[in-house]
Amino acid sequence: MNNLEFQLDSFIIKCKETGLSVTPQRISIYKALLANNLHPSPDMVYAEIKKENPTISFATVYKTLETFEKQGFIKKVTPLHNTVRYDTITEKHQHLVCVKCGKITDIEIDELSCINLDPKVLQNNLLLDYNIDFNVICEECQKKLNN
């Protein structure tokens, strides 16, 4: 069993555990997310899904992504974008975000995964989550700037 099959099987098990129906549309949408490590937007997922499911609506894709996020199957990644982006990796990790083209790349810096927060952050607040993103100009964009 390859990694994609394993992730898809894990997704199906999580759906059943949470009482979420396993439909062909949901499987197609999750497959599209797994196949795209660029943290796709709903528009990107819709464009990919539409190839194999020409009758699927954008509303179905968008609602399904929102459901996946609510169930904890995916995570929203939204820095510097006009639209939401999604990540199938829900464990704590960091991102490189190109401020020119919007490309998001996963990185993991162990020292940042268990950051010690200043007590002021938690004072009178309930911490839900935090994200660490490094805003960069990616290699491809740098090449364009230098030409």
VMD Tcl script that builds the backbone (N, CA, C; Angstrom):
set m [mol new atoms 441]
animate dup $m
set s [atomselect $m all]
$s set {name element resname resid chain x y z} {
  {N N MET 1 A 0.858 -1.188 0.000}
  {CA C MET 1 A 0.000 0.000 0.000}
  {C C MET 1 A 0.891 1.234 0.000}
  {N N ASN 2 A 0.674 2.119 -0.981}
  {CA C ASN 2 A 1.479 3.337 -1.023}
  {C C ASN 2 A 0.918 4.385 -0.068}
  {N N ASN 3 A 1.639 5.476 0.078}
  {CA C ASN 3 A 1.273 6.520 1.037}
  {C C ASN 3 A -0.087 7.141 0.714}
  {N N LEU 4 A -0.380 7.365 -0.578}
  {CA C LEU 4 A -1.661 7.953 -0.969}
  {C C LEU 4 A -2.814 7.035 -0.578}
  {N N GLU 5 A -2.665 5.736 -0.831}
  {CA C GLU 5 A -3.700 4.772 -0.455}
  {C C GLU 5 A -3.883 4.737 1.067}
  {N N PHE 6 A -2.769 4.781 1.796}
  {CA C PHE 6 A -2.831 4.773 3.254}
  {C C PHE 6 A -3.581 6.007 3.763}
  {N N GLN 7 A -3.253 7.190 3.208}
  {CA C GLN 7 A -3.916 8.424 3.640}
  {C C GLN 7 A -5.404 8.394 3.302}
  {N N LEU 8 A -5.736 7.839 2.147}
  {CA C LEU 8 A -7.136 7.748 1.753}
  {C C LEU 8 A -7.889 6.770 2.654}
  {N N ASP 9 A -7.278 5.633 2.975}
  {CA C ASP 9 A -7.899 4.683 3.901}
  {C C ASP 9 A -8.092 5.309 5.280}
  {N N SER 10 A -7.099 6.065 5.745}
  {CA C SER 10 A -7.214 6.755 7.041}
  {C C SER 10 A -8.360 7.751 7.022}
  {N N PHE 11 A -8.501 8.469 5.903}
  {CA C PHE 11 A -9.599 9.431 5.746}
  {C C PHE 11 A -10.953 8.723 5.840}
  {N N ILE 12 A -11.082 7.598 5.147}
  {CA C ILE 12 A -12.346 6.853 5.158}
  {C C ILE 12 A -12.670 6.365 6.576}
  {N N ILE 13 A -11.674 5.892 7.285}
  {CA C ILE 13 A -11.872 5.446 8.671}
  {C C ILE 13 A -12.317 6.618 9.542}
  {N N LYS 14 A -11.647 7.786 9.387}
  {CA C LYS 14 A -12.025 8.975 10.176}
  {C C LYS 14 A -13.464 9.393 9.871}
  {N N CYS 15 A -13.861 9.316 8.602}
  {CA C CYS 15 A -15.242 9.667 8.238}
  {C C CYS 15 A -16.226 8.766 8.979}
  {N N LYS 16 A -15.954 7.482 8.936}
  {CA C LYS 16 A -16.856 6.529 9.590}
  {C C LYS 16 A -16.896 6.752 11.097}
  {N N GLU 17 A -15.738 7.044 11.686}
  {CA C GLU 17 A -15.675 7.287 13.133}
  {C C GLU 17 A -16.466 8.523 13.542}
  {N N THR 18 A -16.509 9.529 12.669}
  {CA C THR 18 A -17.219 10.770 12.997}
  {C C THR 18 A -18.655 10.787 12.479}
  {N N GLY 19 A -19.066 9.698 11.810}
  {CA C GLY 19 A -20.434 9.633 11.301}
  {C C GLY 19 A -20.631 10.375 9.995}
  {N N LEU 20 A -19.550 10.741 9.331}
  {CA C LEU 20 A -19.633 11.451 8.055}
  {C C LEU 20 A -19.727 10.422 6.928}
  {N N SER 21 A -20.736 10.541 6.088}
  {CA C SER 21 A -20.913 9.600 4.978}
  {C C SER 21 A -19.710 9.640 4.046}
  {N N VAL 22 A -19.314 8.472 3.578}
  {CA C VAL 22 A -18.214 8.363 2.619}
  {C C VAL 22 A -18.845 8.326 1.233}
  {N N THR 23 A -18.843 9.474 0.555}
  {CA C THR 23 A -19.451 9.569 -0.772}
  {C C THR 23 A -18.359 9.653 -1.834}
  {N N PRO 24 A -18.690 9.311 -3.072}
  {CA C PRO 24 A -17.699 9.449 -4.152}
  {C C PRO 24 A -17.174 10.884 -4.288}
  {N N GLN 25 A -18.050 11.879 -4.076}
  {CA C GLN 25 A -17.626 13.279 -4.171}
  {C C GLN 25 A -16.610 13.612 -3.083}
  {N N ARG 26 A -16.878 13.181 -1.866}
  {CA C ARG 26 A -15.951 13.460 -0.761}
  {C C ARG 26 A -14.607 12.772 -0.990}
  {N N ILE 27 A -14.639 11.551 -1.479}
  {CA C ILE 27 A -13.386 10.846 -1.767}
  {C C ILE 27 A -12.616 11.568 -2.862}
  {N N SER 28 A -13.307 12.000 -3.922}
  {CA C SER 28 A -12.643 12.729 -5.016}
  {C C SER 28 A -12.016 14.029 -4.525}
  {N N ILE 29 A -12.737 14.743 -3.688}
  {CA C ILE 29 A -12.237 16.020 -3.174}
  {C C ILE 29 A -11.026 15.785 -2.277}
  {N N TYR 30 A -11.088 14.777 -1.421}
  {CA C TYR 30 A -9.948 14.500 -0.551}
  {C C TYR 30 A -8.743 14.033 -1.360}
  {N N LYS 31 A -8.977 13.215 -2.394}
  {CA C LYS 31 A -7.887 12.786 -3.283}
  {C C LYS 31 A -7.224 13.996 -3.935}
  {N N ALA 32 A -8.040 14.950 -4.376}
  {CA C ALA 32 A -7.497 16.156 -5.010}
  {C C ALA 32 A -6.632 16.939 -4.025}
  {N N LEU 33 A -7.044 16.989 -2.773}
  {CA C LEU 33 A -6.244 17.664 -1.748}
  {C C LEU 33 A -4.922 16.939 -1.528}
  {N N LEU 34 A -4.970 15.609 -1.457}
  {CA C LEU 34 A -3.761 14.829 -1.232}
  {C C LEU 34 A -2.792 14.945 -2.405}
  {N N ALA 35 A -3.332 15.074 -3.600}
  {CA C ALA 35 A -2.495 15.121 -4.795}
  {C C ALA 35 A -1.836 16.483 -5.003}
  {N N ASN 36 A -2.287 17.494 -4.278}
  {CA C ASN 36 A -1.784 18.847 -4.481}
  {C C ASN 36 A -1.111 19.336 -3.202}
  {N N ASN 37 A 0.211 19.311 -3.173}
  {CA C ASN 37 A 0.929 19.744 -1.966}
  {C C ASN 37 A 1.178 21.244 -1.946}
  {N N LEU 38 A 0.497 21.987 -2.818}
  {CA C LEU 38 A 0.651 23.447 -2.859}
  {C C LEU 38 A -0.428 24.156 -2.052}
  {N N HIS 39 A -1.113 23.421 -1.189}
  {CA C HIS 39 A -2.154 24.002 -0.342}
  {C C HIS 39 A -3.228 24.674 -1.210}
  {N N PRO 40 A -4.003 23.868 -1.900}
  {CA C PRO 40 A -4.938 24.407 -2.896}
  {C C PRO 40 A -6.070 25.232 -2.309}
  {N N SER 41 A -6.516 26.172 -3.104}
  {CA C SER 41 A -7.699 26.968 -2.788}
  {C C SER 41 A -8.930 26.171 -3.225}
  {N N PRO 42 A -10.121 26.581 -2.793}
  {CA C PRO 42 A -11.332 25.907 -3.282}
  {C C PRO 42 A -11.428 25.929 -4.811}
  {N N ASP 43 A -11.029 27.030 -5.427}
  {CA C ASP 43 A -11.055 27.117 -6.894}
  {C C ASP 43 A -10.144 26.079 -7.532}
  {N N MET 44 A -8.972 25.884 -6.958}
  {CA C MET 44 A -8.029 24.901 -7.487}
  {C C MET 44 A -8.578 23.485 -7.335}
  {N N VAL 45 A -9.169 23.196 -6.190}
  {CA C VAL 45 A -9.753 21.872 -5.962}
  {C C VAL 45 A -10.906 21.653 -6.939}
  {N N TYR 46 A -11.750 22.655 -7.094}
  {CA C TYR 46 A -12.899 22.558 -8.006}
  {C C TYR 46 A -12.437 22.287 -9.437}
  {N N ALA 47 A -11.420 23.009 -9.886}
  {CA C ALA 47 A -10.914 22.814 -11.249}
  {C C ALA 47 A -10.412 21.383 -11.446}
  {N N GLU 48 A -9.766 20.838 -10.434}
  {CA C GLU 48 A -9.247 19.468 -10.521}
  {C C GLU 48 A -10.388 18.450 -10.500}
  {N N ILE 49 A -11.341 18.632 -9.612}
  {CA C ILE 49 A -12.464 17.702 -9.461}
  {C C ILE 49 A -13.350 17.702 -10.705}
  {N N LYS 50 A -13.533 18.857 -11.279}
  {CA C LYS 50 A -14.426 19.030 -12.440}
  {C C LYS 50 A -13.996 18.147 -13.616}
  {N N LYS 51 A -12.699 17.836 -13.712}
  {CA C LYS 51 A -12.199 16.998 -14.810}
  {C C LYS 51 A -12.848 15.617 -14.796}
  {N N GLU 52 A -12.961 15.017 -13.598}
  {CA C GLU 52 A -13.534 13.677 -13.476}
  {C C GLU 52 A -15.014 13.696 -13.110}
  {N N ASN 53 A -15.474 14.799 -12.536}
  {CA C ASN 53 A -16.872 14.928 -12.103}
  {C C ASN 53 A -17.465 16.204 -12.697}
  {N N PRO 54 A -17.772 16.210 -13.993}
  {CA C PRO 54 A -18.215 17.451 -14.642}
  {C C PRO 54 A -19.514 18.034 -14.096}
  {N N THR 55 A -20.303 17.232 -13.379}
  {CA C THR 55 A -21.575 17.750 -12.869}
  {C C THR 55 A -21.471 18.314 -11.456}
  {N N ILE 56 A -20.308 18.187 -10.822}
  {CA C ILE 56 A -20.168 18.679 -9.446}
  {C C ILE 56 A -20.178 20.207 -9.440}
  {N N SER 57 A -20.795 20.775 -8.430}
  {CA C SER 57 A -20.866 22.232 -8.348}
  {C C SER 57 A -19.765 22.778 -7.447}
  {N N PHE 58 A -19.440 24.052 -7.661}
  {CA C PHE 58 A -18.456 24.711 -6.792}
  {C C PHE 58 A -18.965 24.735 -5.360}
  {N N ALA 59 A -20.277 24.947 -5.192}
  {CA C ALA 59 A -20.858 24.992 -3.843}
  {C C ALA 59 A -20.634 23.671 -3.104}
  {N N THR 60 A -20.765 22.550 -3.813}
  {CA C THR 60 A -20.528 21.243 -3.190}
  {C C THR 60 A -19.085 21.117 -2.740}
  {N N VAL 61 A -18.162 21.516 -3.608}
  {CA C VAL 61 A -16.739 21.444 -3.260}
  {C C VAL 61 A -16.462 22.336 -2.057}
  {N N TYR 62 A -16.954 23.561 -2.079}
  {CA C TYR 62 A -16.693 24.504 -0.994}
  {C C TYR 62 A -17.273 23.999 0.327}
  {N N LYS 63 A -18.528 23.537 0.299}
  {CA C LYS 63 A -19.162 23.032 1.526}
  {C C LYS 63 A -18.425 21.807 2.049}
  {N N THR 64 A -17.969 20.953 1.151}
  {CA C THR 64 A -17.243 19.754 1.558}
  {C C THR 64 A -15.921 20.130 2.219}
  {N N LEU 65 A -15.211 21.091 1.649}
  {CA C LEU 65 A -13.956 21.556 2.253}
  {C C LEU 65 A -14.208 22.131 3.650}
  {N N GLU 66 A -15.265 22.896 3.784}
  {CA C GLU 66 A -15.621 23.453 5.093}
  {C C GLU 66 A -15.953 22.335 6.088}
  {N N THR 67 A -16.641 21.303 5.629}
  {CA C THR 67 A -16.961 20.157 6.485}
  {C C THR 67 A -15.688 19.428 6.903}
  {N N PHE 68 A -14.782 19.207 5.947}
  {CA C PHE 68 A -13.512 18.547 6.260}
  {C C PHE 68 A -12.735 19.339 7.304}
  {N N GLU 69 A -12.747 20.657 7.162}
  {CA C GLU 69 A -12.020 21.509 8.111}
  {C C GLU 69 A -12.671 21.434 9.489}
  {N N LYS 70 A -13.984 21.466 9.519}
  {CA C LYS 70 A -14.719 21.396 10.782}
  {C C LYS 70 A -14.467 20.063 11.499}
  {N N GLN 71 A -14.327 18.978 10.740}
  {CA C GLN 71 A -14.080 17.652 11.297}
  {C C GLN 71 A -12.613 17.448 11.676}
  {N N GLY 72 A -11.733 18.376 11.265}
  {CA C GLY 72 A -10.315 18.257 11.586}
  {C C GLY 72 A -9.519 17.420 10.593}
  {N N PHE 73 A -10.105 17.135 9.422}
  {CA C PHE 73 A -9.414 16.350 8.396}
  {C C PHE 73 A -8.394 17.189 7.644}
  {N N ILE 74 A -8.662 18.485 7.556}
  {CA C ILE 74 A -7.758 19.420 6.881}
  {C C ILE 74 A -7.679 20.674 7.731}
  {N N LYS 75 A -6.762 21.542 7.378}
  {CA C LYS 75 A -6.571 22.780 8.118}
  {C C LYS 75 A -6.560 23.946 7.144}
  {N N LYS 76 A -7.123 25.064 7.560}
  {CA C LYS 76 A -7.073 26.268 6.733}
  {C C LYS 76 A -5.700 26.909 6.860}
  {N N VAL 77 A -5.192 27.352 5.720}
  {CA C VAL 77 A -3.934 28.094 5.667}
  {C C VAL 77 A -4.248 29.332 4.843}
  {N N THR 78 A -4.219 30.509 5.460}
  {CA C THR 78 A -4.693 31.689 4.734}
  {C C THR 78 A -3.753 32.888 4.669}
  {N N PRO 79 A -2.504 32.786 5.059}
  {CA C PRO 79 A -1.699 34.010 5.069}
  {C C PRO 79 A -1.504 34.605 3.684}
  {N N LEU 80 A -1.627 35.915 3.634}
  {CA C LEU 80 A -1.342 36.696 2.427}
  {C C LEU 80 A -2.171 36.312 1.210}
  {N N HIS 81 A -3.323 35.726 1.412}
  {CA C HIS 81 A -4.129 35.313 0.275}
  {C C HIS 81 A -5.511 35.927 0.366}
  {N N ASN 82 A -6.097 36.126 -0.805}
  {CA C ASN 82 A -7.451 36.651 -0.853}
  {C C ASN 82 A -8.475 35.542 -0.691}
  {N N THR 83 A -8.014 34.312 -0.737}
  {CA C THR 83 A -8.901 33.162 -0.605}
  {C C THR 83 A -8.291 32.168 0.372}
  {N N VAL 84 A -9.132 31.353 0.931}
  {CA C VAL 84 A -8.660 30.339 1.861}
  {C C VAL 84 A -7.853 29.291 1.096}
  {N N ARG 85 A -6.873 28.712 1.759}
  {CA C ARG 85 A -6.084 27.605 1.214}
  {C C ARG 85 A -6.140 26.481 2.229}
  {N N TYR 86 A -5.993 25.243 1.773}
  {CA C TYR 86 A -6.154 24.099 2.660}
  {C C TYR 86 A -4.914 23.223 2.696}
  {N N ASP 87 A -4.719 22.555 3.831}
  {CA C ASP 87 A -3.571 21.696 4.068}
  {C C ASP 87 A -4.071 20.393 4.685}
  {N N THR 88 A -3.681 19.261 4.092}
  {CA C THR 88 A -4.097 17.972 4.652}
  {C C THR 88 A -3.236 17.567 5.842}
  {N N ILE 89 A -2.126 18.260 6.049}
  {CA C ILE 89 A -1.287 17.977 7.215}
  {C C ILE 89 A -1.817 18.824 8.367}
  {N N THR 90 A -2.420 18.161 9.337}
  {CA C THR 90 A -3.033 18.905 10.442}
  {C C THR 90 A -2.131 18.974 11.667}
  {N N GLU 91 A -1.025 18.208 11.654}
  {CA C GLU 91 A -0.075 18.300 12.759}
  {C C GLU 91 A 0.664 19.633 12.664}
  {N N LYS 92 A 1.163 20.108 13.798}
  {CA C LYS 92 A 1.861 21.388 13.856}
  {C C LYS 92 A 3.085 21.369 12.945}
  {N N HIS 93 A 3.169 22.315 12.043}
  {CA C HIS 93 A 4.324 22.505 11.172}
  {C C HIS 93 A 4.314 23.946 10.685}
  {N N GLN 94 A 5.364 24.342 10.024}
  {CA C GLN 94 A 5.499 25.717 9.577}
  {C C GLN 94 A 5.395 25.776 8.042}
  {N N HIS 95 A 5.253 27.011 7.541}
  {CA C HIS 95 A 5.141 27.223 6.105}
  {C C HIS 95 A 6.088 28.314 5.638}
  {N N LEU 96 A 6.587 28.121 4.418}
  {CA C LEU 96 A 7.242 29.201 3.678}
  {C C LEU 96 A 6.169 29.738 2.736}
  {N N VAL 97 A 5.919 31.037 2.782}
  {CA C VAL 97 A 4.879 31.642 1.964}
  {C C VAL 97 A 5.524 32.680 1.056}
  {N N CYS 98 A 5.449 32.455 -0.251}
  {CA C CYS 98 A 6.008 33.427 -1.188}
  {C C CYS 98 A 5.054 34.616 -1.304}
  {N N VAL 99 A 5.540 35.794 -1.010}
  {CA C VAL 99 A 4.710 36.995 -1.041}
  {C C VAL 99 A 4.445 37.466 -2.468}
  {N N LYS 100 A 5.158 36.904 -3.446}
  {CA C LYS 100 A 4.961 37.286 -4.859}
  {C C LYS 100 A 3.935 36.394 -5.543}
  {N N CYS 101 A 4.163 35.078 -5.531}
  {CA C CYS 101 A 3.293 34.158 -6.274}
  {C C CYS 101 A 2.273 33.443 -5.399}
  {N N GLY 102 A 2.436 33.505 -4.067}
  {CA C GLY 102 A 1.493 32.875 -3.155}
  {C C GLY 102 A 1.747 31.404 -2.886}
  {N N LYS 103 A 2.830 30.859 -3.436}
  {CA C LYS 103 A 3.134 29.446 -3.195}
  {C C LYS 103 A 3.387 29.225 -1.711}
  {N N ILE 104 A 2.849 28.118 -1.177}
  {CA C ILE 104 A 3.038 27.755 0.221}
  {C C ILE 104 A 3.752 26.407 0.248}
  {N N THR 105 A 4.850 26.349 0.992}
  {CA C THR 105 A 5.634 25.128 1.099}
  {C C THR 105 A 5.717 24.719 2.557}
  {N N ASP 106 A 5.486 23.441 2.813}
  {CA C ASP 106 A 5.596 22.920 4.178}
  {C C ASP 106 A 7.060 22.805 4.576}
  {N N ILE 107 A 7.355 23.197 5.806}
  {CA C ILE 107 A 8.654 22.924 6.412}
  {C C ILE 107 A 8.387 22.525 7.860}
  {N N GLU 108 A 9.332 21.862 8.452}
  {CA C GLU 108 A 9.176 21.509 9.864}
  {C C GLU 108 A 10.476 21.794 10.580}
  {N N ILE 109 A 10.377 22.691 11.527}
  {CA C ILE 109 A 11.517 23.042 12.368}
  {C C ILE 109 A 11.149 22.588 13.773}
  {N N ASP 110 A 11.781 21.506 14.214}
  {CA C ASP 110 A 11.414 20.889 15.491}
  {C C ASP 110 A 11.380 21.879 16.651}
  {N N GLU 111 A 12.331 22.795 16.672}
  {CA C GLU 111 A 12.403 23.750 17.788}
  {C C GLU 111 A 11.173 24.656 17.849}
  {N N LEU 112 A 10.486 24.841 16.721}
  {CA C LEU 112 A 9.315 25.709 16.698}
  {C C LEU 112 A 8.020 24.951 16.967}
  {N N SER 113 A 8.073 23.630 16.913}
  {CA C SER 113 A 6.864 22.840 17.112}
  {C C SER 113 A 6.373 22.866 18.559}
  {N N CYS 114 A 7.266 23.109 19.486}
  {CA C CYS 114 A 6.856 23.176 20.897}
  {C C CYS 114 A 7.372 24.483 21.494}
  {N N ILE 115 A 6.936 25.566 20.924}
  {CA C ILE 115 A 7.371 26.900 21.322}
  {C C ILE 115 A 6.851 27.229 22.724}
  {N N ASN 116 A 7.673 27.868 23.519}
  {CA C ASN 116 A 7.260 28.335 24.845}
  {C C ASN 116 A 6.641 29.718 24.692}
  {N N LEU 117 A 5.379 29.812 25.012}
  {CA C LEU 117 A 4.663 31.069 24.846}
  {C C LEU 117 A 4.842 31.973 26.063}
  {N N ASP 118 A 4.928 33.241 25.794}
  {CA C ASP 118 A 4.980 34.236 26.851}
  {C C ASP 118 A 3.669 34.161 27.631}
  {N N PRO 119 A 3.719 34.213 28.958}
  {CA C PRO 119 A 2.489 34.124 29.766}
  {C C PRO 119 A 1.434 35.168 29.388}
  {N N LYS 120 A 1.859 36.300 28.818}
  {CA C LYS 120 A 0.895 37.338 28.421}
  {C C LYS 120 A -0.065 36.829 27.345}
  {N N VAL 121 A 0.405 35.885 26.524}
  {CA C VAL 121 A -0.447 35.328 25.464}
  {C C VAL 121 A -1.625 34.583 26.078}
  {N N LEU 122 A -1.352 33.855 27.141}
  {CA C LEU 122 A -2.384 33.027 27.756}
  {C C LEU 122 A -3.197 33.746 28.828}
  {N N GLN 123 A -2.704 34.892 29.272}
  {CA C GLN 123 A -3.386 35.652 30.324}
  {C C GLN 123 A -4.746 36.116 29.810}
  {N N ASN 124 A -5.805 35.664 30.451}
  {CA C ASN 124 A -7.177 36.019 30.096}
  {C C ASN 124 A -7.580 35.564 28.698}
  {N N ASN 125 A -6.833 34.638 28.114}
  {CA C ASN 125 A -7.143 34.138 26.777}
  {C C ASN 125 A -7.139 32.622 26.784}
  {N N LEU 126 A -7.923 32.039 25.895}
  {CA C LEU 126 A -7.908 30.608 25.661}
  {C C LEU 126 A -7.239 30.384 24.314}
  {N N LEU 127 A -6.027 29.873 24.327}
  {CA C LEU 127 A -5.275 29.649 23.092}
  {C C LEU 127 A -5.888 28.484 22.324}
  {N N LEU 128 A -6.308 28.739 21.099}
  {CA C LEU 128 A -6.886 27.700 20.256}
  {C C LEU 128 A -5.846 27.075 19.341}
  {N N ASP 129 A -4.978 27.902 18.792}
  {CA C ASP 129 A -3.987 27.419 17.839}
  {C C ASP 129 A -3.024 28.558 17.540}
  {N N TYR 130 A -1.940 28.237 16.895}
  {CA C TYR 130 A -1.040 29.273 16.396}
  {C C TYR 130 A -0.353 28.750 15.146}
  {N N ASN 131 A 0.068 29.667 14.309}
  {CA C ASN 131 A 0.746 29.327 13.069}
  {C C ASN 131 A 2.039 30.113 12.980}
  {N N ILE 132 A 3.039 29.469 12.429}
  {CA C ILE 132 A 4.298 30.156 12.167}
  {C C ILE 132 A 4.551 30.058 10.671}
  {N N ASP 133 A 4.541 31.203 10.024}
  {CA C ASP 133 A 4.777 31.272 8.589}
  {C C ASP 133 A 5.955 32.194 8.331}
  {N N PHE 134 A 6.781 31.791 7.399}
  {CA C PHE 134 A 7.913 32.611 6.998}
  {C C PHE 134 A 7.588 33.210 5.643}
  {N N ASN 135 A 7.441 34.519 5.585}
  {CA C ASN 135 A 7.143 35.199 4.333}
  {C C ASN 135 A 8.443 35.385 3.567}
  {N N VAL 136 A 8.476 34.841 2.348}
  {CA C VAL 136 A 9.695 34.830 1.548}
  {C C VAL 136 A 9.380 35.239 0.114}
  {N N ILE 137 A 10.405 35.401 -0.674}
  {CA C ILE 137 A 10.278 35.454 -2.131}
  {C C ILE 137 A 10.944 34.173 -2.615}
  {N N CYS 138 A 10.156 33.292 -3.216}
  {CA C CYS 138 A 10.660 31.971 -3.596}
  {C C CYS 138 A 11.704 32.082 -4.710}
  {N N GLU 139 A 12.390 30.984 -4.928}
  {CA C GLU 139 A 13.475 30.940 -5.906}
  {C C GLU 139 A 12.993 31.320 -7.312}
  {N N GLU 140 A 11.846 30.808 -7.721}
  {CA C GLU 140 A 11.319 31.118 -9.046}
  {C C GLU 140 A 11.011 32.606 -9.202}
  {N N CYS 141 A 10.422 33.203 -8.180}
  {CA C CYS 141 A 10.108 34.633 -8.235}
  {C C CYS 141 A 11.358 35.491 -8.211}
  {N N GLN 142 A 12.379 35.042 -7.461}
  {CA C GLN 142 A 13.647 35.773 -7.444}
  {C C GLN 142 A 14.267 35.787 -8.833}
  {N N LYS 143 A 14.195 34.657 -9.528}
  {CA C LYS 143 A 14.738 34.577 -10.887}
  {C C LYS 143 A 14.022 35.560 -11.812}
  {N N LYS 144 A 12.699 35.660 -11.661}
  {CA C LYS 144 A 11.927 36.598 -12.478}
  {C C LYS 144 A 12.303 38.038 -12.178}
  {N N LEU 145 A 12.573 38.332 -10.894}
  {CA C LEU 145 A 12.959 39.683 -10.508}
  {C C LEU 145 A 14.335 40.057 -11.069}
  {N N ASN 146 A 15.220 39.064 -11.173}
  {CA C ASN 146 A 16.588 39.315 -11.637}
  {C C ASN 146 A 16.705 39.347 -13.156}
  {N N ASN 147 A 15.665 38.956 -13.855}
  {CA C ASN 147 A 15.720 38.958 -15.339}
  {C C ASN 147 A 15.168 40.230 -15.908}
}
mol reanalyze $m
mol bondsrecalc $m
mol representation Tube
mol addrep $m
